[in-house]
Each structure stands twice: as C-alpha cells, then as structure tokens.
C-alpha cells in the first residue's frame, strides 16, 4: 500500500513539473510575441502625428481603450482616442519617442509596458518628457493598448 501511494505521489510530481515547465514556456513565448507587437506599434504611433492621420493613432488602441491623460478627463474608446489625437496635434505635437524599459505579464491576454516618452514639435525640439504605464490587451486584431496612463516629468503649467 505504501508503494502505491509513493508511486502516485511520484507520478503527480512529474505531471506537475511538466505542466509548470510547459506553462513557463508558453508565458515566455507569449511575452516575446507581445514585446514584438509593442515595438512594432510604438514604431508606428508617432507617424500618425507626422502624417496628421488620426486613424493611425486610434488603430494602436483597443476598441474599449481608456487613455488616462494627466490633468484631464479620461478618453474612452475609438472616439476618445481620436479626440485625444486632435488635442495633441492642435497643441503642436508632430513626433515623439517611446523608450520601453520593461514589459511584464503572462503574455496570454494582457501585458504591461513601462517606460519613458518624449514629445517633439515641428522643429524637432523636445517639448515634454515623462513616464508611462500601458496595459496591452490581446484582441482579435492583435496586441492593442487597453489602458494608457502617463505623466510629465515637469510640473504642470500654472
């Protein structure tokens, strides 16, 4: 009887170890896929301001996104993303840069990107910079920004 119990425990341990290793491999693979999609999307993001094309901008976001801009109301969904683009463009934003510092999560349904950003005007001058957290969501259209939260490294104008 003790031998049977011992064998059952051994088999369960082997199955658990296999599942954990398989799950870890899937997480690494999913996270790598998400990171690749984030790099591609971030590479396109600021071209929307260069081209004055709000649709390029809005296509970076999930249909049910929320942009959590500082000192402002939330911008919800595609309509909100288009409105936020217009505000940025009208304020003189013409280019920018994302510097991703980390991407973490399970890579299955959601991942979080953490980094720094820079806003650039039509003369190539950096007009603002700050930090961000973006929660990315895997959708039928690929990885899209689901929640976008950021803030400047500088005090708000008075």
N, CA, C and O of each residue as an XYZ file, in Angstrom:
632
protein
N       0.816     -1.196      0.000
C       0.000      0.000      0.000
C       0.863      1.265      0.000
O       0.552      2.230     -0.699
N       1.960      1.260      0.794
C       2.845      2.403      0.849
C       3.513      2.620     -0.503
O       3.725      3.765     -0.905
N       3.845      1.555     -1.205
C       4.490      1.650     -2.515
C       3.546      2.289     -3.520
O       3.974      3.103     -4.338
N       2.265      1.930     -3.469
C       1.264      2.504     -4.367
C       1.139      4.009     -4.143
O       1.116      4.787     -5.097
N       1.059      4.410     -2.885
C       0.950      5.830     -2.561
C       2.184      6.580     -3.017
O       2.099      7.688     -3.547
N       3.342      5.950     -2.802
C       4.599      6.576     -3.217
C       4.615      6.763     -4.741
O       5.011      7.823     -5.226
N       4.190      5.749     -5.494
C       4.153      5.839     -6.954
C       3.175      6.919     -7.416
O       3.465      7.652     -8.361
N       2.042      7.020     -6.771
C       1.048      8.031     -7.128
C       1.617      9.427     -6.891
O       1.470     10.312     -7.735
N       2.267      9.624     -5.747
C       2.870     10.918     -5.438
C       3.950     11.252     -6.469
O       4.035     12.392     -6.923
N       4.772     10.272     -6.842
C       5.830     10.492     -7.848
C       5.241     10.881     -9.202
O       5.726     11.811     -9.846
N       4.210     10.183     -9.629
C       3.566     10.481    -10.913
C       2.967     11.894    -10.887
O       3.113     12.645    -11.851
N       2.304     12.249     -9.802
C       1.733     13.590     -9.680
C       2.824     14.655     -9.697
O       2.644     15.714    -10.298
N       3.941     14.388     -9.050
C       5.057     15.343     -9.051
C       5.617     15.526    -10.458
O       5.923     16.649    -10.858
N       5.753     14.454    -11.201
C       6.261     14.530    -12.576
C       5.288     15.302    -13.461
O       5.702     16.146    -14.255
N       4.012     15.014    -13.326
C       2.996     15.727    -14.118
C       3.001     17.211    -13.771
O       2.920     18.053    -14.665
N       3.095     17.542    -12.486
C       3.126     18.945    -12.062
C       4.350     19.652    -12.621
O       4.246     20.776    -13.114
N       5.509     19.008    -12.549
C       6.736     19.613    -13.072
C       6.620     19.841    -14.578
O       7.056     20.877    -15.080
N       6.045     18.898    -15.295
C       5.855     19.046    -16.740
C       4.925     20.214    -17.034
O       5.210     21.021    -17.919
N       3.818     20.318    -16.307
C       2.859     21.392    -16.517
C       3.490     22.748    -16.237
O       3.297     23.693    -17.002
N       4.241     22.851    -15.149
C       4.890     24.114    -14.801
C       5.880     24.512    -15.885
O       5.910     25.675    -16.285
N       6.684     23.586    -16.366
C       7.648     23.892    -17.435
C       6.944     24.294    -18.717
O       7.371     25.233    -19.389
N       5.868     23.594    -19.065
C       5.117     23.924    -20.276
C       4.477     25.300    -20.146
O       4.510     26.094    -21.086
N       3.897     25.582    -18.989
C       3.260     26.876    -18.748
C       4.295     28.001    -18.821
O       4.025     29.059    -19.389
N       5.470     27.774    -18.250
C       6.538     28.768    -18.285
C       6.982     29.035    -19.716
O       7.230     30.184    -20.080
N       7.086     27.996    -20.529
C       7.474     28.157    -21.937
C       6.409     28.937    -22.698
O       6.742     29.776    -23.534
N       5.132     28.675    -22.422
C       4.051     29.404    -23.081
C       4.067     30.871    -22.678
O       3.835     31.747    -23.512
N       4.340     31.146    -21.409
C       4.419     32.528    -20.939
C       5.555     33.255    -21.640
O       5.368     34.377    -22.111
N       6.729     32.638    -21.718
C       7.877     33.261    -22.383
C       7.577     33.515    -23.852
O       7.914     34.575    -24.381
N       6.953     32.563    -24.505
C       6.608     32.703    -25.924
C       5.581     33.820    -26.121
O       5.721     34.646    -27.023
N       4.549     33.840    -25.276
C       3.514     34.873    -25.370
C       4.069     36.244    -25.073
O       3.691     37.219    -25.723
N       4.957     36.338    -24.106
C       5.559     37.611    -23.751
C       6.461     38.115    -24.880
O       6.479     39.309    -25.179
N       7.203     37.209    -25.500
C       8.058     37.592    -26.638
C       7.203     38.095    -27.797
O       7.556     39.076    -28.452
N       6.083     37.426    -28.051
C       5.159     37.853    -29.115
C       4.605     39.241    -28.811
O       4.540     40.097    -29.693
N       4.204     39.458    -27.554
C       3.663     40.755    -27.152
C       4.719     41.845    -27.288
O       4.419     42.931    -27.784
N       5.943     41.576    -26.859
C       7.018     42.567    -26.955
C       7.280     42.951    -28.408
O       7.498     44.122    -28.716
N       7.258     41.980    -29.280
C       7.470     42.244    -30.715
C       6.357     43.138    -31.261
O       6.622     44.070    -32.020
N       5.117     42.856    -30.875
C       3.972     43.660    -31.329
C       4.037     45.078    -30.757
O       3.685     46.038    -31.443
N       4.482     45.214    -29.512
C       4.596     46.528    -28.882
C       5.641     47.372    -29.593
O       5.409     48.550    -29.862
N       6.783     46.782    -29.899
C       7.836     47.501    -30.623
C       7.299     47.987    -31.975
O       7.532     49.132    -32.363
N       6.588     47.120    -32.680
C       6.033     47.493    -33.986
C       5.003     48.617    -33.848
O       5.034     49.580    -34.614
N       4.095     48.501    -32.882
C       3.063     49.519    -32.693
C       3.677     50.849    -32.281
O       3.290     51.900    -32.792
N       4.638     50.804    -31.355
C       5.291     52.035    -30.919
C       6.056     52.702    -32.060
O       6.181     53.926    -32.094
N       6.566     51.905    -32.986
C       7.266     52.451    -34.143
C       6.340     53.198    -35.094
O       6.779     54.065    -35.849
N       5.070     52.858    -35.053
C       4.065     53.484    -35.929
C       3.376     54.670    -35.245
O       2.951     55.612    -35.915
N       3.266     54.625    -33.933
C       2.473     55.565    -33.137
C       2.691     57.029    -33.534
O       1.736     57.725    -33.879
N       3.922     57.492    -33.489
C       4.177     58.912    -33.731
C       4.129     59.285    -35.213
O       4.073     60.468    -35.550
N       4.150     58.278    -36.109
C       3.979     58.605    -37.534
C       2.609     59.204    -37.782
O       2.408     59.922    -38.761
N       1.652     58.906    -36.885
C       0.314     59.487    -37.025
C       0.376     61.010    -36.929
O      -0.374     61.705    -37.614
N       1.263     61.530    -36.087
C       1.399     62.983    -35.942
C       2.203     63.567    -37.103
O       1.920     64.676    -37.558
N       3.192     62.835    -37.578
C       3.967     63.287    -38.739
C       3.043     63.434    -39.947
O       3.147     64.396    -40.708
N       2.130     62.456    -40.112
C       1.229     62.426    -41.271
C      -0.111     63.115    -41.010
O      -0.936     63.219    -41.918
N      -0.339     63.591    -39.772
C      -1.631     64.133    -39.371
C      -2.760     63.157    -39.726
O      -3.738     63.524    -40.376
N      -2.598     61.907    -39.282
C      -3.560     60.847    -39.574
C      -4.038     60.220    -38.265
O      -3.381     59.337    -37.713
N      -5.166     60.678    -37.787
C      -5.703     60.221    -36.509
C      -6.042     58.738    -36.518
O      -6.032     58.102    -35.464
N      -6.341     58.176    -37.679
C      -6.688     56.755    -37.738
C      -5.490     55.868    -37.423
O      -5.643     54.823    -36.790
N      -4.304     56.273    -37.855
C      -3.096     55.515    -37.496
C      -2.972     55.485    -35.979
O      -2.687     54.442    -35.390
N      -3.187     56.621    -35.361
C      -3.114     56.747    -33.900
C      -4.160     55.849    -33.234
O      -3.825     55.031    -32.377
N      -5.406     56.000    -33.624
C      -6.506     55.262    -32.990
C      -6.365     53.756    -33.190
O      -6.815     52.979    -32.347
N      -5.751     53.335    -34.284
C      -5.564     51.904    -34.544
C      -4.569     51.258    -33.589
O      -4.497     50.030    -33.536
N      -3.809     52.029    -32.842
C      -2.873     51.481    -31.839
C      -3.653     51.009    -30.620
O      -3.131     50.234    -29.820
N      -4.898     51.466    -30.465
C      -5.690     51.223    -29.261
C      -6.789     50.185    -29.486
O      -7.308     50.039    -30.592
N      -7.133     49.466    -28.411
C      -8.278     48.554    -28.428
C      -9.561     49.372    -28.536
O      -9.599     50.537    -28.139
N     -10.595     48.764    -29.066
C     -11.878     49.461    -29.217
C     -12.434     49.938    -27.875
O     -13.152     50.936    -27.819
N     -12.103     49.222    -26.793
C     -12.606     49.579    -25.463
C     -11.507     50.212    -24.591
O     -11.489     50.046    -23.371
N     -10.610     50.929    -25.240
C      -9.485     51.550    -24.526
C      -9.930     52.714    -23.656
O     -11.022     53.262    -23.809
N      -9.041     53.068    -22.738
C      -9.190     54.302    -21.969
C      -7.802     54.936    -21.881
O      -6.846     54.306    -21.429
N      -7.708     56.188    -22.317
C      -6.470     56.951    -22.201
C      -6.611     57.822    -20.955
O      -7.508     58.661    -20.863
N      -5.718     57.608    -20.013
C      -5.762     58.290    -18.717
C      -4.712     59.397    -18.713
O      -3.640     59.259    -18.123
N      -5.043     60.487    -19.381
C      -4.127     61.614    -19.511
C      -4.111     62.430    -18.222
O      -5.133     62.528    -17.542
N      -2.964     63.017    -17.877
C      -2.904     63.835    -16.661
C      -3.689     65.135    -16.824
O      -3.807     65.664    -17.929
N      -4.215     65.637    -15.731
C      -4.923     66.919    -15.710
C      -6.058     66.983    -16.733
O      -6.300     68.029    -17.335
N      -6.742     65.871    -16.922
C      -7.768     65.791    -17.963
C      -8.760     64.679    -17.625
O      -8.502     63.829    -16.773
N      -9.888     64.709    -18.308
C     -10.820     63.595    -18.196
C     -10.239     62.400    -18.939
O      -9.265     62.542    -19.679
N     -10.827     61.230    -18.747
C     -10.425     60.033    -19.476
C     -10.979     60.093    -20.892
O     -12.055     60.643    -21.128
N     -10.237     59.525    -21.826
C     -10.662     59.437    -23.225
C     -10.975     57.976    -23.499
O     -10.094     57.119    -23.423
N     -12.249     57.692    -23.823
C     -12.716     56.311    -23.902
C     -13.023     55.895    -25.334
O     -13.634     56.635    -26.105
N     -12.581     54.689    -25.664
C     -12.890     54.079    -26.952
C     -12.223     54.782    -28.121
O     -11.405     55.684    -27.943
N     -12.589     54.353    -29.316
C     -12.005     54.926    -30.527
C     -12.288     56.424    -30.624
O     -11.413     57.207    -30.993
N     -13.519     56.814    -30.289
C     -13.882     58.234    -30.338
C     -12.972     59.050    -29.415
O     -12.514     60.131    -29.787
N     -12.714     58.536    -28.222
C     -11.834     59.214    -27.284
C     -10.402     59.286    -27.791
O      -9.734     60.306    -27.623
N      -9.925     58.208    -28.413
C      -8.567     58.197    -28.969
C      -8.447     59.245    -30.083
O      -7.439     59.948    -30.165
N      -9.457     59.350    -30.926
C      -9.436     60.349    -32.000
C      -9.448     61.769    -31.415
O      -8.752     62.654    -31.913
N     -10.232     61.975    -30.369
C     -10.287     63.278    -29.706
C      -8.932     63.613    -29.071
O      -8.459     64.745    -29.172
N      -8.317     62.631    -28.422
C      -7.023     62.846    -27.787
C      -5.950     63.180    -28.835
O      -5.112     64.054    -28.616
N      -5.987     62.478    -29.969
C      -5.043     62.779    -31.060
C      -5.173     64.243    -31.478
O      -4.173     64.950    -31.604
N      -6.411     64.691    -31.690
C      -6.643     66.073    -32.135
C      -6.085     67.078    -31.135
O      -5.477     68.074    -31.528
N      -6.288     66.823    -29.848
C      -5.754     67.720    -28.830
C      -4.226     67.801    -28.913
O      -3.654     68.887    -28.833
N      -3.579     66.659    -29.073
C      -2.125     66.635    -29.187
C      -1.632     67.330    -30.442
O      -0.673     68.101    -30.399
N      -2.292     67.055    -31.560
C      -1.881     67.662    -32.826
C      -2.083     69.178    -32.773
O      -1.204     69.942    -33.172
N      -3.236     69.602    -32.282
C      -3.523     71.034    -32.177
C      -2.562     71.744    -31.225
O      -2.325     72.944    -31.364
N      -2.008     71.009    -30.258
C      -1.046     71.584    -29.310
C       0.376     71.625    -29.890
O       1.297     72.120    -29.241
N       0.548     71.104    -31.111
C       1.856     71.185    -31.766
C       2.662     69.898    -31.780
O       3.800     69.901    -32.250
N       2.110     68.797    -31.280
C       2.832     67.527    -31.303
C       2.981     67.044    -32.741
O       1.997     66.920    -33.469
N       4.220     66.774    -33.142
C       4.469     66.313    -34.509
C       5.305     65.042    -34.578
O       5.427     64.427    -35.637
N       5.878     64.654    -33.444
C       6.678     63.440    -33.407
C       6.923     63.107    -31.944
O       6.477     63.831    -31.055
N       7.622     62.028    -31.698
C       7.929     61.652    -30.335
C       8.712     60.367    -30.291
O       9.133     59.829    -31.315
N       8.894     59.896    -29.092
C       9.700     58.693    -28.904
C       9.224     57.970    -27.649
O       8.945     58.591    -26.623
N       9.137     56.640    -27.753
C       8.893     55.787    -26.591
C      10.180     55.040    -26.273
O      10.860     54.545    -27.172
N      10.504     54.965    -25.007
C      11.657     54.197    -24.552
C      11.111     53.156    -23.583
O      10.863     53.450    -22.414
N      10.929     51.944    -24.077
C      10.379     50.868    -23.251
C      11.462     50.377    -22.303
O      12.561     50.019    -22.725
N      11.135     50.365    -21.020
C      12.081     49.891    -20.007
C      11.797     48.459    -19.577
O      12.711     47.725    -19.201
N      10.520     48.062    -19.635
C      10.165     46.710    -19.222
C       8.787     46.359    -19.777
O       7.918     47.217    -19.927
N       8.617     45.089    -20.072
C       7.310     44.534    -20.425
C       7.151     43.290    -19.564
O       8.009     42.407    -19.572
N       6.060     43.223    -18.827
C       5.866     42.072    -17.963
C       4.411     41.626    -17.981
O       3.514     42.388    -18.340
N       4.202     40.396    -17.592
C       2.878     39.793    -17.598
C       2.969     38.381    -18.103
O       4.060     37.849    -18.304
N       1.805     37.764    -18.311
C       1.803     36.367    -18.736
C       1.876     36.203    -20.254
O       2.131     35.101    -20.741
N       1.655     37.279    -21.006
C       1.724     37.187    -22.459
C       0.564     36.441    -23.085
O       0.596     36.127    -24.275
N      -0.450     36.156    -22.306
C      -1.599     35.417    -22.821
C      -2.707     36.373    -23.232
O      -3.117     36.398    -24.393
N      -3.191     37.161    -22.274
C      -4.284     38.084    -22.555
C      -3.883     39.544    -22.344
O      -4.339     40.423    -23.076
N      -3.038     39.805    -21.356
C      -2.605     41.164    -21.032
C      -1.110     41.190    -20.725
O      -0.557     40.223    -20.200
N      -0.470     42.295    -21.056
C       0.892     42.576    -20.597
C       0.967     44.062    -20.255
O       0.168     44.862    -20.742
N       1.924     44.414    -19.423
C       2.126     45.806    -19.040
C       3.470     46.276    -19.557
O       4.488     45.604    -19.393
N       3.456     47.443    -20.185
C       4.676     48.086    -20.663
C       4.950     49.288    -19.769
O       4.046     50.064    -19.456
N       6.201     49.432    -19.364
C       6.633     50.556    -18.544
C       7.769     51.254    -19.271
O       8.661     50.599    -19.808
N       7.740     52.587    -19.291
C       8.826     53.280    -19.959
C       8.784     54.783    -19.833
O       8.091     55.344    -18.984
N       9.543     55.417    -20.701
C       9.673     56.867    -20.776
C       9.200     57.319    -22.164
O       9.238     56.542    -23.118
N       8.760     58.566    -22.271
C       8.335     59.120    -23.560
C       8.878     60.531    -23.724
O       9.249     61.204    -22.762
N       8.907     60.950    -24.986
C       9.280     62.325    -25.332
C       8.303     62.828    -26.387
O       7.929     62.087    -27.296
N       7.892     64.081    -26.267
C       7.075     64.747    -27.290
C       7.975     65.714    -28.046
O       8.814     66.395    -27.456
N       7.787     65.762    -29.362
C       8.643     66.582    -30.232
C       7.765     67.460    -31.117
O       6.757     66.996    -31.648
N       8.147     68.732    -31.278
C       7.370     69.658    -32.114
C       7.845     69.623    -33.567
O       8.693     68.808    -33.930
N       7.295     70.508    -34.392
C       7.607     70.513    -35.828
C       9.030     70.984    -36.139
O       9.493     70.843    -37.271
N       9.713     71.531    -35.163
C      11.105     71.967    -35.348
C      12.091     70.915    -34.836
O      13.303     71.120    -34.889
N      11.569     69.788    -34.342
C      12.415     68.727    -33.810
C      12.822     68.931    -32.366
O      13.687     68.220    -31.855
N      12.202     69.901    -31.701
C      12.528     70.210    -30.312
C      11.681     69.346    -29.373
O      10.476     69.196    -29.575
N      12.327     68.777    -28.341
C      11.594     68.039    -27.316
C      10.829     69.051    -26.470
O      11.423     69.920    -25.832
N       9.507     68.928    -26.475
C       8.657     69.878    -25.758
C       8.194     69.354    -24.401
O       7.774     70.134    -23.546
N       8.267     68.050    -24.198
C       7.889     67.455    -22.928
C       8.450     66.039    -22.886
O       8.755     65.443    -23.919
N       8.579     65.518    -21.677
C       9.005     64.128    -21.498
C       8.427     63.620    -20.192
O       8.085     64.401    -19.304
N       8.321     62.312    -20.085
C       7.737     61.743    -18.875
C       7.822     60.239    -18.852
O       8.635     59.626    -19.544
N       6.954     59.654    -18.033
C       6.927     58.205    -17.879
C       5.523     57.693    -18.164
O       4.551     58.448    -18.139
N       5.436     56.380    -18.439
C       4.136     55.801    -18.767
C       4.034     54.356    -18.307
O       5.035     53.666    -18.114
N       2.796     53.925    -18.138
C       2.419     52.523    -17.984
C       1.293     52.279    -18.985
O       0.305     53.012    -19.011
N       1.450     51.257    -19.796
C       0.400     50.885    -20.736
C       0.043     49.426    -20.497
O       0.912     48.555    -20.493
N      -1.235     49.173    -20.301
C      -1.743     47.811    -20.222
C      -2.185     47.434    -21.634
O      -3.106     48.032    -22.192
N      -1.519     46.441    -22.196
C      -1.821     45.965    -23.546
C      -2.747     44.761    -23.454
O      -2.637     43.940    -22.543
N      -3.657     44.672    -24.411
C      -4.650     43.600    -24.445
C      -4.545     42.872    -25.781
O      -4.460     43.501    -26.836
N      -4.552     41.548    -25.726
C      -4.539     40.764    -26.961
C      -5.972     40.709    -27.491
O      -6.865     40.178    -26.832
N      -6.179     41.256    -28.675
C      -7.507     41.304    -29.288
C      -7.497     40.485    -30.576
O      -6.462     39.951    -30.975
N      -8.635     40.393    -31.208
C      -8.722     39.704    -32.500
C      -7.871     40.418    -33.556
O      -7.490     39.817    -34.560
N      -7.575     41.707    -33.323
C      -6.758     42.500    -34.258
C      -5.287     42.550    -33.830
O      -4.497     43.294    -34.410
N      -4.924     41.765    -32.821
C      -3.555     41.756    -32.317
C      -3.453     42.501    -30.999
O      -4.466     42.856    -30.398
N      -2.222     42.737    -30.549
C      -1.983     43.443    -29.287
C      -2.295     44.917    -29.462
O      -1.766     45.573    -30.359
N      -3.164     45.437    -28.592
C      -3.592     46.834    -28.646
C      -3.495     47.459    -27.260
O      -3.600     46.764    -26.249
N      -3.296     48.765    -27.221
C      -3.277     49.466    -25.946
C      -4.690     49.477    -25.369
O      -5.638     49.897    -26.032
N      -4.820     49.018    -24.145
C      -6.106     48.899    -23.476
C      -6.280     50.017    -22.440
O      -7.334     50.648    -22.370
N      -5.246     50.252    -21.645
C      -5.217     51.360    -20.695
C      -3.875     52.061    -20.864
O      -2.821     51.427    -20.809
N      -3.923     53.361    -21.066
C      -2.728     54.160    -21.323
C      -2.677     55.272    -20.284
O      -3.526     56.163    -20.271
N      -1.679     55.210    -19.419
C      -1.550     56.187    -18.343
C      -0.140     56.768    -18.376
O       0.840     56.030    -18.471
N      -0.045     58.085    -18.296
C       1.264     58.727    -18.403
C       1.260     60.046    -17.657
O       0.207     60.600    -17.342
N       2.458     60.540    -17.381
C       2.586     61.850    -16.744
C       3.924     62.465    -17.132
O       4.885     61.765    -17.453
N       3.956     63.777    -17.094
C       5.144     64.537    -17.414
C       6.152     64.467    -16.271
O       5.791     64.244    -15.116
N       7.397     64.657    -16.613
C       8.437     64.782    -15.596
C       8.541     66.226    -15.079
O       9.374     66.525    -14.224
N       7.690     67.114    -15.606
C       7.764     68.543    -15.272
C       6.472     68.987    -14.586
O       5.414     68.403    -14.824
N       6.548     70.011    -13.739
C       5.338     70.495    -13.074
C       4.325     71.044    -14.090
O       4.696     71.577    -15.136
N       3.069     70.902    -13.758
C       2.004     71.443    -14.617
C       2.137     72.972    -14.671
O       2.493     73.618    -13.686
N       1.843     73.522    -15.841
C       1.875     74.982    -16.004
C       0.782     75.593    -15.134
O      -0.295     75.021    -14.970
N       1.082     76.774    -14.576
C       0.085     77.439    -13.716
C      -0.583     78.559    -14.449
O      -1.449     79.234    -13.891
